[in-house]
């Protein structure tokens, strides 16, 4: 059984992990456009973590200050920066998609739990929607120029 505070703290840590991963990915991007898009997603996930931390505080919970300790949402986020340097932007996008698919699964799992705090549902559903949209963008024609090198 997961307590409401553990559920929110998992989402906070997940967002921090995602922000870190997108930050590393942005550093490895060859295209300026892709770098900007990844940096935008990085900022978005950091904002999500801050919003969730504020919500947790308002609900009387202690908010998580860091990402997952001892584990990582998607193993690729840890060493993504070193793995993608020689790779193409297309390969980088695929790694980002894998990481973000894990982020989306965390959000969907949290929303499905009966212990999920009712006061958090609206914000978390909005964030889940944005994650889903960003994931779709990573696979869309928006990134077609970078993906041609796959």
BANUMAR-272122 format. One line per field, with one value per residue (C-alpha): residue number from 1; residue in one letter; z, y, x. Coordinates in Angstrom, 3 decimals, padded with zeros to 6 digits. Each point is the difference from the previous one (the first is absolute). Example, Ala and Ser with C-alpha at 12.3 -4.5 7.8 and 13.67 -1.06 7.14 Angstrom:
2
seq (1	2)
type (A	S)
zz (007.800	-000.660)
yy (-004.500	003.440)
xx (012.300	001.370)
//
This chain:
150
seq (1	2	3	4	5	6	7	8	9	10	11	12	13	14	15	16	17	18	19	20	21	22	23	24	25	26	27	28	29	30	31	32	33	34	35	36	37	38	39	40	41	42	43	44	45	46	47	48	49	50	51	52	53	54	55	56	57	58	59	60	61	62	63	64	65	66	67	68	69	70	71	72	73	74	75	76	77	78	79	80	81	82	83	84	85	86	87	88	89	90	91	92	93	94	95	96	97	98	99	100	101	102	103	104	105	106	107	108	109	110	111	112	113	114	115	116	117	118	119	120	121	122	123	124	125	126	127	128	129	130	131	132	133	134	135	136	137	138	139	140	141	142	143	144	145	146	147	148	149	150)
type (X	X	X	X	X	X	X	X	X	X	X	X	X	X	X	X	X	X	X	X	X	X	X	X	X	X	X	X	X	X	X	X	X	X	X	X	X	X	X	X	X	X	X	X	X	X	X	X	X	X	X	X	X	X	X	X	X	X	X	X	X	X	X	X	X	X	X	X	X	X	X	X	X	X	X	X	X	X	X	X	X	X	X	X	X	X	X	X	X	X	X	X	X	X	X	X	X	X	X	X	X	X	X	X	X	X	X	X	X	X	X	X	X	X	X	X	X	X	X	X	X	X	X	X	X	X	X	X	X	X	X	X	X	X	X	X	X	X	X	X	X	X	X	X	X	X	X	X	X	X)
zz (000.000	-000.938	002.153	-001.672	000.962	-001.519	-003.208	-000.311	000.959	-002.659	-002.595	001.260	-000.248	-003.413	-001.281	001.403	-001.717	-003.253	000.231	000.601	-002.956	-002.386	001.193	-000.838	-003.319	-000.896	000.553	-002.481	-002.705	-003.276	-001.244	001.637	-000.506	001.738	002.810	000.585	-000.006	002.443	002.255	-000.040	001.089	002.678	001.429	-000.217	002.036	002.585	000.239	000.394	002.914	001.640	-000.484	001.477	002.933	000.722	-000.225	002.330	002.489	-000.232	000.675	003.091	-001.458	000.015	-003.629	-001.630	-000.791	-002.408	-002.670	000.721	002.271	-000.920	-003.114	-003.089	-001.871	-003.234	000.149	-003.109	001.811	002.205	-002.687	-002.916	-000.375	-000.586	-002.151	-002.441	-000.656	-003.109	-000.996	-002.205	001.170	-001.137	002.449	002.704	-000.610	000.312	003.371	001.154	-001.104	002.042	003.070	-000.430	-000.492	003.484	001.331	-001.515	001.545	003.445	-000.419	-001.264	002.801	002.612	-001.384	000.079	003.717	002.359	002.554	-002.443	001.769	-001.424	000.311	-002.363	-002.829	-002.137	-000.010	-000.573	-002.854	-001.638	000.362	-001.326	-003.040	-000.656	000.339	-002.482	-002.422	000.318	-000.587	-003.173	-001.133	000.462	-002.596	-002.305	-003.151	002.207	000.468	-003.507	-000.976	002.959	-000.441	-003.606	001.310	001.804)
yy (000.000	003.414	002.987	003.252	001.688	-002.848	000.243	003.742	-000.324	-002.661	002.401	002.820	-002.237	-001.224	003.576	000.857	-003.075	000.983	003.588	-001.258	-002.375	002.651	002.370	-002.572	-000.725	003.702	000.171	-002.830	001.318	000.956	002.124	003.365	-000.468	-003.373	001.380	002.767	-002.450	-002.346	002.910	001.098	-003.483	-000.004	003.262	-001.335	-003.112	002.097	002.220	-003.108	-001.163	003.433	000.110	-003.479	000.885	003.076	-002.084	-002.637	002.730	001.455	-003.466	-000.320	-002.370	000.220	000.542	-001.891	002.257	-002.268	-002.622	-003.715	-001.086	-003.209	-000.510	001.940	000.274	-001.088	-001.368	001.961	003.299	-000.690	-000.354	001.484	002.909	-002.232	-002.505	002.511	002.315	-001.895	-000.962	001.772	002.159	-002.767	-002.432	002.649	000.497	-003.736	-000.059	002.968	-001.764	-003.071	002.131	001.949	-003.181	-000.974	003.398	-000.413	-003.485	001.439	002.613	-002.497	-002.420	002.750	001.149	-003.588	-000.500	000.159	001.792	002.836	003.306	001.464	003.557	-000.797	-001.632	003.108	001.122	-003.492	-000.652	003.292	-000.966	-003.512	001.534	002.272	-002.945	-001.943	002.949	000.435	-003.707	000.244	002.992	-002.016	-002.423	002.486	001.824	002.868	-002.046	-001.476	001.777	-001.467	-003.424	-000.370	-000.961	-003.089)
xx (000.000	001.338	-000.780	-001.069	003.272	002.062	-002.009	000.607	003.652	000.501	-001.423	002.225	003.088	-001.135	-000.270	003.426	001.487	-001.680	001.241	003.537	-000.243	-001.278	002.722	002.654	-001.667	-000.068	003.756	000.476	-002.333	001.652	-002.900	-000.642	-003.749	000.047	002.175	-002.554	-002.910	001.729	000.913	-003.640	-001.103	002.724	-001.377	-003.544	000.865	001.862	-003.091	-002.180	002.173	-000.252	-003.781	-000.392	002.272	-002.114	-003.167	001.447	000.900	-003.526	-001.420	002.210	002.603	003.781	001.060	002.874	002.968	001.890	-000.539	-000.183	002.849	001.763	-002.093	-000.785	-003.243	001.610	003.530	000.841	-000.531	003.038	002.595	-001.859	002.403	003.021	-001.892	-001.447	002.937	001.126	-003.533	-002.493	-002.871	-002.323	001.551	-000.147	-003.728	-000.610	001.790	-002.077	-003.181	000.924	000.632	-003.214	-002.022	001.181	-001.054	-003.458	-000.341	000.771	-002.727	-002.560	000.806	-000.336	-003.351	-001.303	000.768	-002.951	002.193	000.683	-000.709	-003.204	001.299	002.849	-001.925	-000.608	003.631	001.378	-002.432	001.078	003.643	-000.663	-001.680	002.984	002.404	-002.113	000.017	003.771	000.463	-002.075	002.082	003.175	-001.306	-001.680	000.973	001.190	003.126	000.117	003.192	001.839	-001.585	001.141	003.398	-001.339)
//
